[in-house]
Amino acid sequence: MDIYDFLNEKIMPYFKDEYMDFSSKNMDGYALFVSEYKSPYRQAMVTNETIDLLRAINEKYLSLKKDEEADVVKSQIGRWYVNGFTSACNFCRRYDKEHPYEKVDYAQLAQKLKPTDDLSQGDWTDDKFRRYTILLGRYEGTLYYQTERRQASATQSEPQSETVVENVTPEEAASVKFTRLKGRTVEPFSSLLIGSDLKKEKTLQTLHELLAGKRGKKFALVITCAIEAGLINRPTYKQLVAEFGSDNIDIGSENSVMQQIGKVHYSLPEYNGMMSYFETLKML
């Protein structure tokens, strides 16, 4: 490890608020990634495509490090990714703060960081794995920052419209399930269903069957697979409570459910086992 990498991976994370808490982030296409390699645990964000790539990197890394943890979230590979992601994301944030009038295209910058080595070619040393994974983290961290910045800008510029519960007619109230929240309505879970009317009906029925008695991470696994199967759009916690919870049915706290939605949080046997329940629905 050279001086530059040592400073960026070992020293800098403890200054300038390098490590961040992403647990409250909710951005389409991203899931929370928690590196459990060493305590304290560290967080980043990850896409489905990237988590698959990280697992492939880790699998190849295992052939070099026989004693390495097989689960990528507990492996050195996962921590290298978080370090790269964090350093890039925070570099972008600090640069914008120090240069408020300079418009930087971080998506273009990210392309210069994207690793190009072929995992199936050449000899891979420990140092090559480290550099490749950190570079992948920097690439993804830069893209994430650009996406987050664009989303924040759009939210600030768009007028907010909300529906008032008191304006709902008795007929509408009878046909749609509404949740009261400070005099406002939450869109029903049914609005998130994808496909034909028959497909939506079967999906909702299957979800109620699979989610019965489940809470927390087990509840989130079902929702994760339904999203990955293309059957529903990502719901909010309030929508899940309105559809699947009640005074007598506890689906778990918001953190225990929403932070566990994402393919990254489950082993392949868990994920594939649950996905099998949705295979028929995908074909409707």
C-alpha positions as CSV (number, residue, x, y, z in Angstrom):
1,M,0.0,0.0,0.0
2,D,1.6,3.3,-1.1
3,I,1.4,6.6,0.9
4,Y,-1.5,8.0,-1.1
5,D,-3.7,4.9,-0.5
6,F,-2.7,4.7,3.1
7,L,-3.7,8.4,3.7
8,N,-7.0,7.9,1.8
9,E,-8.0,4.6,3.3
10,K,-6.6,4.7,6.9
11,I,-6.2,8.3,7.9
12,M,-8.6,10.5,5.9
13,P,-11.8,8.5,6.9
14,Y,-11.3,9.7,10.5
15,F,-11.3,13.4,9.5
16,K,-13.7,15.7,7.7
17,D,-16.6,13.5,8.5
18,E,-15.6,11.0,5.9
19,Y,-17.7,8.0,7.0
20,M,-21.4,8.8,6.6
21,D,-24.7,7.3,7.7
22,F,-26.8,6.3,4.7
23,S,-29.5,4.4,6.6
24,S,-32.0,7.2,6.1
25,K,-31.4,7.5,2.3
26,N,-34.1,6.3,0.0
27,M,-33.1,6.7,-3.6
28,D,-34.5,4.6,-6.5
29,G,-32.1,2.1,-7.8
30,Y,-29.9,2.0,-4.7
31,A,-29.9,-0.1,-1.5
32,L,-28.0,0.3,1.7
33,F,-24.7,-1.6,1.9
34,V,-23.2,-2.1,5.4
35,S,-19.7,-3.4,5.6
36,E,-19.3,-5.7,8.6
37,Y,-15.7,-6.5,8.0
38,K,-14.5,-4.8,11.2
39,S,-16.2,-2.8,13.9
40,P,-17.4,-0.2,13.7
41,Y,-19.5,-1.1,10.7
42,R,-19.4,1.3,7.7
43,Q,-22.1,2.2,5.2
44,A,-22.3,3.0,1.5
45,M,-25.0,2.7,-1.2
46,V,-25.1,0.1,-3.9
47,T,-27.0,-0.8,-7.1
48,N,-28.1,-4.4,-7.9
49,E,-25.6,-4.5,-10.7
50,T,-22.8,-3.4,-8.5
51,I,-23.6,-5.9,-5.7
52,D,-23.5,-8.7,-8.2
53,L,-20.1,-7.5,-9.4
54,L,-18.8,-7.2,-5.8
55,R,-19.9,-10.8,-5.2
56,A,-18.0,-11.9,-8.3
57,I,-14.9,-10.0,-7.2
58,N,-15.2,-11.5,-3.7
59,E,-15.6,-15.0,-5.1
60,K,-12.4,-14.6,-7.1
61,Y,-10.7,-13.1,-4.1
62,L,-11.5,-16.1,-2.0
63,S,-9.3,-18.2,-4.3
64,L,-6.4,-16.1,-3.2
65,K,-7.4,-15.7,0.5
66,K,-8.6,-19.0,1.7
67,D,-9.4,-17.7,5.1
68,E,-11.5,-14.7,3.9
69,E,-15.2,-14.4,4.8
70,A,-17.4,-15.7,2.0
71,D,-20.2,-13.1,2.5
72,V,-19.2,-9.9,0.7
73,V,-20.6,-7.6,3.4
74,K,-18.3,-9.2,5.9
75,S,-15.2,-9.4,3.6
76,Q,-12.3,-7.1,3.0
77,I,-13.7,-6.6,-0.5
78,G,-16.8,-5.0,1.0
79,R,-14.8,-2.6,3.2
80,W,-12.6,-1.6,0.3
81,Y,-15.7,-0.7,-1.7
82,V,-17.1,1.4,1.2
83,N,-13.8,3.2,1.5
84,G,-13.7,4.1,-2.2
85,F,-17.4,5.1,-2.3
86,T,-17.1,7.2,0.8
87,S,-13.9,9.1,-0.3
88,A,-15.4,9.9,-3.7
89,C,-18.9,10.9,-2.4
90,N,-17.3,13.2,0.2
91,F,-14.8,14.7,-2.2
92,C,-17.7,15.7,-4.5
93,R,-19.6,17.2,-1.6
94,R,-16.6,19.2,-0.3
95,Y,-15.7,20.4,-3.8
96,D,-19.2,21.8,-4.4
97,K,-19.1,23.5,-1.0
98,E,-15.7,25.1,-1.8
99,H,-16.7,26.0,-5.4
100,P,-20.4,26.9,-5.2
101,Y,-20.5,28.6,-8.6
102,E,-18.7,26.0,-10.6
103,K,-20.9,23.4,-12.3
104,V,-19.2,20.1,-12.4
105,D,-20.5,17.1,-14.5
106,Y,-19.7,14.4,-12.0
107,A,-21.2,11.7,-14.3
108,Q,-18.4,12.6,-16.8
109,L,-15.8,12.5,-14.0
110,A,-17.1,9.1,-12.9
111,Q,-16.3,7.6,-16.3
112,K,-12.7,8.4,-15.8
113,L,-12.8,6.4,-12.6
114,K,-14.6,3.3,-13.9
115,P,-12.3,0.2,-13.5
116,T,-11.6,-1.6,-16.8
117,D,-9.7,-4.7,-15.7
118,D,-11.2,-8.0,-16.8
119,L,-11.8,-10.3,-13.7
120,S,-11.3,-13.4,-15.9
121,Q,-8.0,-12.3,-17.4
122,G,-4.4,-12.0,-16.0
123,D,-3.0,-12.6,-12.5
124,W,-4.8,-10.9,-9.6
125,T,-2.7,-10.1,-6.6
126,D,-4.0,-8.8,-3.3
127,D,-2.9,-5.3,-4.3
128,K,-4.7,-5.5,-7.6
129,F,-8.0,-6.6,-5.9
130,R,-7.6,-3.6,-3.5
131,R,-7.0,-1.0,-6.2
132,Y,-9.8,-2.4,-8.4
133,T,-12.4,-2.5,-5.7
134,I,-11.6,0.9,-4.3
135,L,-11.7,2.4,-7.8
136,L,-15.1,0.7,-8.3
137,G,-16.3,2.4,-5.0
138,R,-15.0,5.8,-6.2
139,Y,-16.8,5.3,-9.5
140,E,-20.1,4.4,-7.8
141,G,-19.7,7.1,-5.1
142,T,-19.3,9.8,-7.8
143,L,-22.3,8.6,-9.7
144,Y,-24.4,8.4,-6.5
145,Y,-23.5,11.9,-5.6
146,Q,-24.5,13.2,-9.0
147,T,-27.8,11.3,-8.8
148,E,-28.5,12.6,-5.3
149,R,-27.7,16.1,-6.3
150,R,-30.0,16.0,-9.3
151,Q,-32.8,14.5,-7.2
152,A,-32.4,17.2,-4.6
153,S,-32.5,19.9,-7.2
154,A,-35.6,18.5,-8.8
155,T,-37.4,18.3,-5.4
156,Q,-36.6,21.9,-4.6
157,S,-37.8,23.2,-8.0
158,E,-41.1,21.2,-8.3
159,P,-44.3,22.4,-6.6
160,Q,-45.6,20.0,-4.0
161,S,-49.2,18.8,-4.4
162,E,-51.0,16.8,-1.8
163,T,-54.6,15.4,-1.5
164,V,-56.7,16.4,1.5
165,V,-58.5,13.6,3.2
166,E,-61.5,15.8,3.9
167,N,-62.2,16.2,0.1
168,V,-62.6,12.4,-0.4
169,T,-66.2,11.4,-1.2
170,P,-67.9,8.5,0.7
171,E,-67.8,6.5,-2.5
172,E,-64.0,7.0,-2.9
173,A,-63.4,6.3,0.7
174,A,-65.2,3.0,0.3
175,S,-63.2,1.9,-2.7
176,V,-59.7,3.1,-1.8
177,K,-57.7,2.4,1.4
178,F,-56.4,5.7,2.8
179,T,-54.0,6.4,5.6
180,R,-54.5,9.5,7.7
181,L,-51.4,11.5,8.3
182,K,-51.8,15.0,9.6
183,G,-54.9,15.6,7.5
184,R,-53.2,14.2,4.3
185,T,-53.5,11.0,2.3
186,V,-50.9,8.4,1.4
187,E,-51.3,6.8,-2.0
188,P,-52.6,3.3,-1.5
189,F,-50.2,0.3,-1.9
190,S,-52.3,-0.8,-4.9
191,S,-51.1,2.1,-6.9
192,L,-47.6,0.5,-6.9
193,L,-48.7,-2.7,-8.5
194,I,-47.4,-3.3,-12.1
195,G,-49.1,-5.2,-14.9
196,S,-52.6,-6.1,-16.0
197,D,-55.5,-6.1,-13.6
198,L,-55.3,-9.9,-13.3
199,K,-51.6,-9.7,-12.5
200,K,-52.1,-6.9,-10.0
201,E,-54.8,-8.9,-8.3
202,K,-52.7,-12.1,-8.1
203,T,-49.7,-10.1,-6.9
204,L,-51.5,-8.5,-4.1
205,Q,-53.1,-11.8,-3.0
206,T,-49.7,-13.5,-3.1
207,L,-48.1,-10.7,-1.1
208,H,-50.7,-11.0,1.6
209,E,-50.2,-14.7,1.8
210,L,-46.4,-14.5,2.0
211,L,-46.3,-11.6,4.4
212,A,-48.8,-13.1,6.9
213,G,-47.0,-13.3,10.3
214,K,-43.7,-11.8,9.0
215,R,-42.0,-8.7,10.3
216,G,-38.7,-6.8,10.0
217,K,-36.1,-8.4,7.8
218,K,-38.3,-11.4,6.8
219,F,-41.0,-9.0,5.8
220,A,-38.5,-6.9,3.8
221,L,-37.2,-10.0,1.9
222,V,-40.7,-10.5,0.4
223,I,-41.0,-6.9,-0.6
224,T,-37.5,-6.9,-2.1
225,C,-38.2,-9.9,-4.3
226,A,-41.5,-8.5,-5.4
227,I,-39.7,-5.3,-6.5
228,E,-36.9,-7.3,-8.2
229,A,-39.5,-9.5,-10.0
230,G,-41.0,-6.3,-11.5
231,L,-44.3,-6.7,-9.8
232,I,-44.3,-3.6,-7.7
233,N,-42.6,-0.2,-7.4
234,R,-40.7,0.5,-4.2
235,P,-43.2,1.4,-1.4
236,T,-42.9,3.7,1.5
237,Y,-43.2,2.4,5.1
238,K,-46.6,4.2,5.5
239,Q,-47.9,2.4,2.4
240,L,-46.8,-1.0,3.8
241,V,-48.4,-0.3,7.2
242,A,-51.6,0.8,5.5
243,E,-51.9,-2.3,3.4
244,F,-50.4,-5.1,5.5
245,G,-50.4,-3.8,9.1
246,S,-53.1,-2.9,11.6
247,D,-53.5,-2.4,15.3
248,N,-53.2,-6.1,15.8
249,I,-50.5,-6.8,13.1
250,D,-47.0,-5.4,13.6
251,I,-44.8,-5.5,10.5
252,G,-41.8,-4.2,12.4
253,S,-40.3,-0.7,12.9
254,E,-39.6,1.5,9.9
255,N,-35.8,1.0,10.3
256,S,-36.1,-2.8,10.6
257,V,-38.1,-3.0,7.4
258,M,-37.0,-0.2,5.1
259,Q,-33.2,-0.6,5.7
260,Q,-33.5,-4.3,4.8
261,I,-35.2,-3.7,1.4
262,G,-32.5,-4.5,-1.2
263,K,-30.9,-7.6,-2.7
264,V,-27.7,-6.8,-0.9
265,H,-29.0,-7.8,2.5
266,Y,-29.8,-11.5,1.7
267,S,-27.8,-14.6,0.9
268,L,-28.4,-16.1,-2.6
269,P,-30.3,-19.1,-1.1
270,E,-32.6,-16.7,0.8
271,Y,-33.1,-14.5,-2.2
272,N,-33.6,-17.3,-4.8
273,G,-35.9,-19.2,-2.4
274,M,-38.3,-16.3,-2.1
275,M,-38.1,-15.3,-5.7
276,S,-39.4,-18.7,-6.7
277,Y,-42.8,-17.7,-5.3
278,F,-43.0,-14.9,-7.9
279,E,-41.9,-16.8,-11.0
280,T,-45.5,-17.7,-12.1
281,L,-46.7,-14.1,-11.6
282,K,-43.8,-12.7,-13.7
283,M,-45.3,-14.6,-16.7
284,L,-48.8,-13.3,-16.4
